[in-house]
């Protein structure tokens, strides 16, 4: 049997999107079956976090638990040889999962919808749909969350995303910076407030930064945060981009046009 690999994605009953990969390899001298998954929060053996939405999703978990690494870690069913036509079973199961997912979310892409069709959704949700290439039906499952900076965080298929206008995202970044000035480079901070006129500014900042979060308020006073916060925020965004501050996943972000207004979308 030659090496095999197949991937499928689905949304479980908790509205969390999983990407599952199944493989048969011969790296250990025999056909060895492995499964792994990811959902943005966990990678690898994450089957216990899946809440099945249908029998096909239940079946994939059963196969995963029974046959991963050919079941050699299963104390009841120790096995080495895979069943006859085992890979055909995997391919049929993955096909049925893909078919079921298409039926579940069988609607137009957000990018193909008119303004009237999307009128029930707030623009920040539409922006997420455009950025992630979602369908109209998938927009219905996006929920706004009551945490994060700037009050513009949404849950999308188990992942959290910032979505807001340029002003809203600017305010979110500013809120983040106000709490984390103590981690900024001294060469950046010394350009603001009274630090501009202090010869040993970096020495003072080094002392305060060694206090970690406890030194943040003192640094805010030195840079005269209330007077200079807009300039500091804009300079930081110009240097690193909004994704550097809001997207701990990969630092990336999208600019999306929603009916003439620019929205910024990034994973949290």
N, C-alpha and C positions, 0 to 999 in steps of 0.2 A: 504494500500500500504506500503510495506517495504521500508527501506532506500535504496537509489540508489546512485551510484557514477561512473563516467566515465571520462576518460582523453583522450585528443587528442592533437597532435601537428601538426603545419603546418608552411610553409614559405609564408609570404604575398607578395604583389606586390613590396614592398620595400626591399625584400630579408631579412626580419627580421623574426626570428623563434619565434613562440609563443607556449606556452603550456597552454591549456585551460582545466579547470576542471568544470564539471557540477555535481550537487548533488540534491537529494531530501531527506530531513530529516523531522523528526517529533518533533524536539526539542521545538517548540512553540505550540504543540498540534494539528497540522494539517500538511498535506503534503506541505512543503515549498521548492520551487526551488531556487537554487542559482548558479551563475556562477562567476568564477574568472580566471584570467590569469596572465602570467608572460612572460617577454621577456629579462630578464637580467638587464634592465634599470628600469622597473616598475613592480609592483605586485598589484594584486587586480582587480579593475575596470579599466582595460586598453583598453577596446574595442574601444575607440575613437582614439587610436593610430594605430589601424590596418587598412592597406590599402588593401581591399579584392582583391585577385588574381583571384577569380572565384565565381560563384553563391553560391557554398556551404559555402564559407567563408562569403559572404554577408548574407546568411541565419542564420549563427550562431550568427552574430552581431544583426540581427533582433530579434531573440529569446532572446538573452541576454538583449537587451534594453526593450523588451516587458514583459518578464516574470521573470526577476531577482527579488527575494523576492516576487514572485507572482504579481508583478506589483503594489504593494501598494503605491509606490512613483510616479506612473504615474498619473498625475492629470486628464487625459482624460479617461484612461481605468483602473479604480480601480477594482481590482479583487482579489479573495481569492482562488477559486477552480481552479485547473489545468484542462485543457481540457482532455477529454477521450483519452486514448492511448498516452498521452503526452510523456512519457518516451520512447515509441517505436519510436516516431518521433526523439528524441534525439539520440537514438542508431543508427537509419538509417542514420541520418545526419553525425554522427561521423564516421560511417563505410565508407560513400562516401568520406569524407575528407581524411581518411587514404588511401583509394584506389587511389584517385587523386594524393596524395603526392607520393605514390609509383610509379605511372606512370610518374610523373614529373621527379623523380630522379632515374629512373630505369636503373641502371648501376652497375658495379662491385664496391666493396669496394676498397678503395685505397690500402689496405693491400694485395689485390689479384691481383693488377696490376703489370706488368713488368716495368722495367726501361725504355724500349722503349716506352711503352704506356704513361708513365708519362713525357716524354721528353719535352713537351710543357710548363711545370710548373717549376717555380723556386723551389729549394729544401726546402726553408722555408715554402712554401705553402703546399708542400707534407708532411712536418713534421706536420703541423696543421691537415691535412687530416688523418694522422695516429693516432695522439693523440685523435682526436674527433671521429674517426671511420666513416669518411665521405665516400661518394661515389665519383667516378670519375667525375660525372656531377656536384656535389656540389663544387668541386674545382674551377670550372669555375666562380663562383660567389664571390670568395675571392678577396678582393681588398687591396692593400698596401696603408697605410695612411701616410700623411706628418705631423705627430706629434708624441709625445711620446719621450722616451729616446732611443738613439742608432739607430734611423731610422730603426726599425724592428717591427713596429706595423701594424697589418692587421685587416680588418673588416671581420667578419665571421658571417653571418646570424644575423646581428644586434648587435653583441658583438665584442669587440676589444681584440685582442690577441697579445702578444709578441711571436715572433718566430725567433730564430737566433742560430748561432753556439755558442759554449761555449765562444769563444772570443767576439763575438758580444754582447751576453747577459752580459758578464763581463763588457764591456764598457758601456752598458746601465745602469747597476747597479752603476757603477762608476760615471756616469753623474748624476744619482739621488742623490747619497751620497754627491757629491760636492755641491749640492744646499740645503742639509738638515742636515749638520753636527750639526747645532744648536739644533736639537732634540735628538741627541745621548746621551747616558748615560755618565756622567762625568768619571765614572770608566773605560770606554772604551777609551775615548779621551785622558786621561792623559798618555797613553802609547806611545804617538807619539810626535815627534818634541821637541820643547823646554819645553813642559809641563812635560816631564819626569824628568826634573831637577828643577822643581819649587815646593816648599813645599806646597804652598797654591793654587795649580793648580785648585782644585775644586771650591774654592771661586771665582777665576777669571772667570771660566767657568759659574758659576751660574749668575754672573753679566751680561755676554755676552748673555746667553741664555734668560734672561729676556727681551732682546731687540728683541727676535724672529728672523725673517729673517734678520733684520738689523745687527745682530751680527754674521752672518755666515762668512763674509769675514775675520773678525778678528780671528775667530776660525780657519779658513783655514791657516792663517799665523802662528798661534801658533802650529798647528800640522805639519806645513811645508808640506802642501798638495802636491805641485808639486814634492817634493822629495819622499814622502811616500804614495802617492795615491794608488799605486798598492798593497802595503802591507795592507793599511787600508781597501781597497775594499775586498781583499781576506779574511782578518780576519772577516770582517762583514758577508761575504757570508758563511764562515765556521761556524759562530755562529748562523745565522738565516736562511740561504738559500736564493736563489734569489727571491723566491716567496714573501718573507717578504717585499721586496722593490718594486717589480714590479706588484704584484697581490694584489690589494686592495679588491678583491672580497672574496677570502678565503685563500690566502697565499700559495696555492698549485701550483705545476708545474710538467711537464713531461719531462723526458729524452727520446728522440726519435732518433733511428738510421735511417738515410737516406743514403743508398748506402755507408755505412762505415763511415759517418760523424755524430757526435752527435749533435743534435739540442735540444734546450730547448724551451718548449712551455708553456705559462701560460696566463690565462685571465688577461686583464689589470685592 
